[in-house]
């Protein structure tokens, strides 16, 4: 029997998201989430999708760590006949946030790979440690099974040095690995390819600006299937206005807050990553609530929205200039896929660049990839639902299949 299943694990600091897929037809066999790991009461929600699907099962109980969480996930999968001991399981694919410059493609995990992921912890202190914990736990549960790392940064390693380097002392930058790495790479890779498919073209023939707009948000310029620029930098803090992150800011603000405001580096870190962006501007980081407040006449929410859109337009214009020719702009992720007012406002006034949104098409809610620009528009505007888990599963299965060929 040929093993055709891939388990995708996304281990966060206090959570584990997972999906089990059959790669013969990309069908999902089970999905789930363990959250509040390490807290007094944790929660596991598991949904089996075989045989027409079933009702989700939920458990609330103390789950002390990621090892216990993954063992609980294994138990839930076993209850549906989908256990980790199944001979049909080909590999486990792990989302790893930061791969630096070394990892440019999905990678079979061994001791040397683990050491390198660990070496990158200083530039991804919130993410890589959790990713490592998930990997080591999965290895303990199935030491015989290929474990594959798929890196958020890998898609962006094709950026030219002119886009990736900051204008600072080269030796200092190299010593401390300071450069633009970019994130959300699995989403940008998937969405750029799906946008080309939507246009009926090959990825190598299409230039796309991808706007991944969720609580975290990033933009990328993709020329012929290769990333040539992206908005996030050394960390996910740079770039667009986000739910709780500031995005672009004069670096001297940090010096000012330290010298004049008497704030510590840790306090500034928390301010810019967790108390800025939309939540810092108006107290809400949910775009639905912000729009509700705007409709009710809330000026603070309206200003936050305008700042968000202003930054978004700047990146659209900048990446239009970087690419020279743009075939499509693709909106994706929670806000990009669901917030019609954001899409409309982002391209409003850009008609001279060939951009326009059809109001009727834009207002339609759908889980399908679709065009929302009028037929006369020179540049297609698309809504393309992202599927990072499928992208991770595809990359994982392709690597395992190549090794076994």
C-alpha positions as CSV (number, residue, x, y, z in Angstrom):
1,X,0.0,0.0,0.0
2,X,1.3,3.5,-0.9
3,X,1.0,5.9,1.9
4,X,-0.9,9.0,0.8
5,X,-1.8,10.9,3.9
6,X,0.0,13.9,5.4
7,X,-0.6,15.4,8.8
8,X,0.1,19.1,8.9
9,X,1.1,20.6,12.3
10,X,1.2,24.3,13.1
11,X,2.5,24.6,16.6
12,X,2.2,28.0,18.3
13,X,3.3,29.2,21.7
14,X,0.1,27.9,23.4
15,X,-1.7,26.2,20.6
16,X,-1.5,23.4,18.0
17,X,-3.5,23.6,14.7
18,X,-3.6,20.4,12.7
19,X,-5.1,18.9,9.5
20,X,-4.9,15.4,8.1
21,X,-5.1,15.3,4.3
22,X,-5.3,12.5,1.7
23,X,-3.0,13.7,-1.1
24,X,-4.7,11.6,-3.8
25,X,-7.5,14.1,-4.0
26,X,-6.5,16.8,-1.4
27,X,-9.5,15.8,0.7
28,X,-9.4,16.7,4.4
29,X,-9.9,13.7,6.7
30,X,-9.8,15.6,10.0
31,X,-9.1,19.1,11.3
32,X,-8.6,20.4,14.8
33,X,-7.2,22.9,17.2
34,X,-5.7,22.6,20.7
35,X,-5.6,26.0,22.5
36,X,-4.6,27.5,25.9
37,X,-1.9,24.9,26.3
38,X,-0.3,25.2,29.8
39,X,-3.3,27.1,31.2
40,X,-5.6,25.8,33.9
41,X,-8.2,24.7,31.4
42,X,-7.2,23.9,27.8
43,X,-9.5,23.2,24.9
44,X,-9.3,20.7,22.1
45,X,-11.7,20.9,19.2
46,X,-11.5,18.0,16.7
47,X,-13.7,17.6,13.6
48,X,-13.6,14.3,11.6
49,X,-14.4,14.8,7.9
50,X,-14.5,11.2,6.7
51,X,-17.7,9.5,5.6
52,X,-19.6,12.8,4.9
53,X,-18.3,14.4,8.1
54,X,-19.3,14.3,11.7
55,X,-20.1,16.7,14.5
56,X,-17.0,18.3,16.1
57,X,-15.9,16.9,19.4
58,X,-14.7,19.2,22.1
59,X,-12.7,18.6,25.3
60,X,-11.9,21.0,28.0
61,X,-9.2,19.8,30.4
62,X,-5.7,20.7,31.6
63,X,-3.1,20.1,28.9
64,X,0.2,20.9,30.4
65,X,2.5,21.0,27.3
66,X,2.8,20.3,23.6
67,X,3.7,16.7,24.1
68,X,0.4,16.1,26.0
69,X,-1.4,18.2,23.3
70,X,-0.1,16.0,20.5
71,X,-0.8,12.8,22.3
72,X,-4.4,14.1,22.8
73,X,-4.6,14.8,19.0
74,X,-3.3,11.3,18.3
75,X,-6.0,9.9,20.5
76,X,-8.7,11.8,18.7
77,X,-7.4,10.7,15.3
78,X,-7.2,7.1,16.5
79,X,-10.9,7.2,17.6
80,X,-11.8,7.9,13.9
81,X,-9.5,5.2,12.6
82,X,-7.0,7.8,11.4
83,X,-4.2,7.2,14.0
84,X,-0.6,8.2,13.7
85,X,0.3,4.5,13.6
86,X,-1.6,4.1,10.3
87,X,0.5,2.7,7.4
88,X,-1.3,5.2,5.2
89,X,0.5,8.2,6.9
90,X,3.3,9.2,4.6
91,X,4.8,12.1,6.6
92,X,4.2,15.0,9.0
93,X,4.6,18.5,7.7
94,X,5.5,21.2,10.1
95,X,5.1,24.9,9.7
96,X,8.3,26.6,10.8
97,X,8.2,30.4,10.8
98,X,11.8,31.4,10.3
99,X,14.3,29.5,8.1
100,X,16.8,32.3,7.6
101,X,18.7,32.1,4.3
102,X,19.7,28.5,4.6
103,X,16.3,26.9,4.1
104,X,14.9,27.8,0.7
105,X,12.6,24.8,0.2
106,X,10.8,22.1,2.3
107,X,13.4,20.2,4.2
108,X,13.6,16.7,5.8
109,X,14.2,17.3,9.5
110,X,17.3,15.9,11.1
111,X,19.6,16.9,14.0
112,X,21.4,19.5,11.9
113,X,18.2,21.1,10.7
114,X,16.9,21.2,14.3
115,X,20.1,23.0,15.4
116,X,19.8,25.6,12.6
117,X,16.1,26.3,13.5
118,X,17.2,26.7,17.1
119,X,20.1,29.0,16.0
120,X,17.4,31.3,14.4
121,X,15.4,31.6,17.7
122,X,16.9,35.1,18.4
123,X,15.2,36.4,15.2
124,X,12.0,34.6,15.8
125,X,11.7,34.3,19.6
126,X,7.9,33.9,19.7
127,X,7.6,31.3,16.9
128,X,10.6,29.1,16.4
129,X,10.7,27.7,19.9
130,X,7.1,26.5,19.6
131,X,7.8,25.1,16.2
132,X,10.7,23.1,17.6
133,X,8.6,21.8,20.5
134,X,6.0,20.5,18.0
135,X,8.6,18.9,15.9
136,X,10.4,17.1,18.7
137,X,7.1,15.8,20.1
138,X,6.0,14.5,16.8
139,X,9.4,12.8,16.3
140,X,9.0,11.1,19.7
141,X,5.5,9.8,18.7
142,X,6.6,8.6,15.2
143,X,10.4,8.4,15.1
144,X,10.2,6.2,11.9
145,X,8.2,8.7,9.9
146,X,9.6,11.5,7.7
147,X,9.2,14.9,9.4
148,X,9.3,17.8,7.0
149,X,9.8,21.5,7.8
150,X,8.1,24.0,5.5
151,X,9.3,27.5,6.2
152,X,7.3,30.8,6.1
153,X,10.4,32.6,4.9
154,X,11.4,30.2,2.0
155,X,9.2,31.8,-0.7
156,X,10.9,35.1,-0.1
157,X,14.5,33.9,-0.4
158,X,14.3,34.7,-4.2
159,X,14.3,38.5,-3.4
160,X,17.3,40.3,-4.9
161,X,19.9,41.7,-2.5
162,X,18.6,45.2,-3.5
163,X,15.3,44.4,-1.9
164,X,16.5,42.1,0.9
165,X,19.3,44.3,2.4
166,X,18.8,47.2,4.7
167,X,21.0,50.3,4.2
168,X,23.2,49.8,7.2
169,X,26.8,48.8,7.9
170,X,27.2,45.5,6.0
171,X,29.5,43.8,8.6
172,X,27.2,44.6,11.4
173,X,24.2,43.4,9.4
174,X,25.9,40.1,8.4
175,X,27.2,39.5,11.9
176,X,23.7,39.7,13.4
177,X,21.8,38.3,10.4
178,X,19.9,41.6,9.9
179,X,18.0,41.7,6.6
180,X,14.5,41.4,5.1
181,X,13.3,37.8,5.4
182,X,9.5,38.2,5.0
183,X,6.8,35.9,6.3
184,X,3.5,34.3,5.3
185,X,5.5,32.7,2.5
186,X,3.3,29.6,2.2
187,X,0.3,31.8,1.7
188,X,2.0,34.1,-0.8
189,X,3.2,31.1,-2.8
190,X,-0.2,29.5,-2.9
191,X,-2.2,32.6,-3.7
192,X,0.2,33.8,-6.4
193,X,-0.1,30.4,-8.2
194,X,-3.9,30.3,-7.7
195,X,-4.2,33.8,-9.1
196,X,-2.4,32.8,-12.2
197,X,-4.7,29.8,-12.6
198,X,-7.7,32.1,-12.2
199,X,-6.4,34.2,-15.1
200,X,-5.8,31.0,-17.2
201,X,-2.1,31.5,-17.3
202,X,1.1,29.9,-16.1
203,X,2.6,31.4,-12.9
204,X,5.8,32.2,-14.8
205,X,3.8,34.5,-17.1
206,X,2.1,36.5,-14.4
207,X,3.1,39.4,-12.2
208,X,1.0,39.6,-9.0
209,X,0.7,41.8,-6.0
210,X,-0.5,39.6,-3.1
211,X,-2.1,41.2,-0.1
212,X,-2.3,38.8,2.8
213,X,-4.6,40.7,5.2
214,X,-5.4,39.1,8.5
215,X,-4.6,40.1,12.1
216,X,-1.0,39.9,10.7
217,X,-0.7,41.4,7.3
218,X,1.9,41.4,4.5
219,X,2.2,42.3,0.9
220,X,4.5,40.8,-1.8
221,X,5.5,41.5,-5.3
222,X,5.7,38.3,-7.3
223,X,7.2,38.3,-10.8
224,X,6.8,35.2,-12.8
225,X,6.2,33.0,-9.7
226,X,9.2,34.4,-7.8
227,X,9.0,36.8,-4.9
228,X,11.0,40.0,-5.6
229,X,9.9,42.1,-2.6
230,X,7.8,41.7,0.5
231,X,6.7,44.1,3.3
232,X,7.7,42.2,6.4
233,X,11.3,42.3,7.3
234,X,13.7,40.9,9.9
235,X,10.5,40.2,11.9
236,X,6.8,40.3,11.2
237,X,6.6,43.8,12.7
238,X,7.5,45.8,9.5
239,X,5.2,46.8,6.7
240,X,1.4,47.2,6.7
241,X,-0.8,48.3,9.6
242,X,-1.9,45.1,11.3
243,X,-4.3,44.1,14.1
244,X,-1.9,44.8,16.9
245,X,1.4,45.6,15.1
246,X,2.5,49.1,14.0
247,X,4.1,48.2,10.7
248,X,6.4,50.8,9.2
249,X,7.7,53.4,11.6
250,X,10.7,55.7,12.0
251,X,13.3,53.6,13.9
252,X,14.1,56.7,16.0
253,X,10.7,56.4,17.6
254,X,12.2,53.5,19.7
255,X,15.1,55.7,20.8
256,X,12.7,58.5,21.6
257,X,10.5,56.3,23.7
258,X,13.5,54.9,25.6
259,X,15.3,58.2,26.2
260,X,12.3,60.6,26.7
261,X,9.6,58.1,27.7
262,X,11.8,56.1,30.0
263,X,10.5,52.8,28.4
264,X,12.5,49.6,28.5
265,X,13.3,47.7,25.3
266,X,10.8,45.0,26.4
267,X,8.1,47.6,27.0
268,X,8.6,49.0,23.6
269,X,8.6,45.6,22.0
270,X,5.2,44.8,23.6
271,X,3.9,48.3,22.6
272,X,4.8,47.9,18.9
273,X,3.8,44.2,18.6
274,X,0.8,43.9,20.8
275,X,-0.6,47.3,21.5
276,X,-0.3,49.1,18.2
277,X,-1.8,48.8,14.8
278,X,-5.6,49.0,14.7
279,X,-6.0,48.1,18.4
280,X,-3.6,50.9,19.3
281,X,-5.4,53.4,17.1
282,X,-9.0,52.7,18.1
283,X,-9.1,49.9,20.7
284,X,-10.4,47.2,18.2
285,X,-8.4,44.8,16.0
286,X,-11.5,43.2,14.4
287,X,-12.3,44.8,11.1
288,X,-15.9,43.8,11.4
289,X,-16.3,45.8,14.6
290,X,-14.3,48.7,13.2
291,X,-16.7,48.9,10.2
292,X,-19.7,48.7,12.5
293,X,-18.3,51.6,14.6
294,X,-17.7,53.6,11.4
295,X,-21.3,53.1,10.3
296,X,-22.3,54.3,13.7
297,X,-20.3,57.6,13.2
298,X,-17.3,56.7,15.3
299,X,-14.5,59.1,14.2
300,X,-11.7,57.2,16.0
301,X,-12.6,54.0,14.1
302,X,-12.8,55.9,10.8
303,X,-9.3,57.4,11.3
304,X,-7.9,53.9,12.1
305,X,-9.5,52.6,8.9
306,X,-8.1,55.5,6.9
307,X,-4.6,54.9,8.2
308,X,-4.9,51.2,7.4
309,X,-5.9,51.9,3.9
310,X,-3.4,54.7,3.3
311,X,-0.5,52.3,4.2
312,X,-2.1,49.6,2.0
313,X,-2.3,51.9,-1.0
314,X,1.4,53.0,-0.5
315,X,2.5,49.3,-0.9
316,X,0.3,48.7,-3.9
317,X,1.9,51.7,-5.6
318,X,5.4,50.7,-4.5
319,X,5.1,47.2,-5.7
320,X,3.5,48.3,-9.0
321,X,6.7,50.3,-9.5
322,X,8.9,47.4,-8.5
323,X,7.1,45.0,-11.0
324,X,6.7,47.5,-13.8
325,X,3.8,45.4,-15.2
326,X,1.0,44.1,-12.9
327,X,-1.4,41.5,-14.2
328,X,-3.4,41.1,-10.9
329,X,-3.8,42.1,-7.3
330,X,-5.0,39.3,-5.1
331,X,-6.6,39.9,-1.7
332,X,-6.4,37.0,0.8
333,X,-6.6,35.9,4.4
334,X,-9.4,36.8,6.9
335,X,-9.7,40.6,6.1
336,X,-8.7,40.3,2.5
337,X,-11.2,37.5,1.8
338,X,-14.2,38.9,3.8
339,X,-14.0,42.7,4.1
340,X,-15.4,44.2,0.9
341,X,-15.0,47.8,2.1
342,X,-11.2,47.2,2.5
343,X,-10.9,45.9,-1.0
344,X,-12.9,48.8,-2.4
345,X,-11.1,51.5,-0.5
346,X,-7.6,50.0,-1.3
347,X,-8.0,50.5,-5.1
348,X,-10.2,53.6,-5.0
349,X,-8.6,56.4,-7.0
350,X,-6.1,54.1,-8.7
351,X,-8.0,54.0,-12.0
352,X,-5.0,55.5,-13.8
353,X,-3.1,52.4,-12.8
354,X,-5.7,50.2,-14.4
355,X,-7.3,49.2,-11.1
356,X,-11.0,49.1,-10.4
357,X,-13.5,47.1,-8.4
358,X,-17.0,46.2,-9.5
359,X,-19.3,46.9,-6.6
360,X,-21.7,44.1,-7.2
361,X,-18.9,41.5,-7.7
362,X,-17.1,42.8,-4.7
363,X,-20.1,42.5,-2.4
364,X,-20.6,38.7,-3.1
365,X,-19.4,36.4,-0.3
366,X,-17.9,33.2,-1.5
367,X,-15.3,30.6,-0.6
368,X,-14.2,30.4,-4.2
369,X,-11.4,32.3,-5.9
370,X,-13.0,35.0,-8.0
371,X,-12.4,38.2,-10.0
372,X,-14.0,41.4,-8.6
373,X,-12.8,43.8,-11.2
374,X,-14.9,45.0,-14.2
375,X,-14.2,43.5,-17.6
376,X,-12.7,46.8,-18.8
377,X,-10.1,46.9,-16.0
378,X,-6.5,46.6,-17.3
379,X,-5.4,44.9,-14.0
380,X,-7.4,42.0,-12.6
381,X,-8.4,42.4,-8.9
382,X,-9.0,39.0,-7.3
383,X,-10.1,37.5,-4.1
384,X,-8.2,34.2,-3.6
385,X,-8.9,32.3,-0.4
386,X,-5.5,31.1,1.0
387,X,-4.8,27.5,2.1
388,X,-1.5,27.4,3.9
389,X,-2.2,23.9,5.2
390,X,-2.7,22.5,1.7
391,X,0.4,24.3,0.6
392,X,2.4,22.7,3.4
393,X,0.9,19.3,2.7
394,X,1.7,19.6,-1.0
395,X,5.3,20.6,-0.4
396,X,5.7,17.8,2.2
397,X,4.2,15.1,0.0
398,X,6.2,16.2,-3.1
399,X,9.4,15.9,-1.1
400,X,8.6,12.5,0.4
401,X,7.5,11.2,-3.0
402,X,10.7,12.4,-4.6
403,X,12.8,10.7,-2.0
404,X,10.9,7.4,-2.5
405,X,10.9,7.5,-6.3
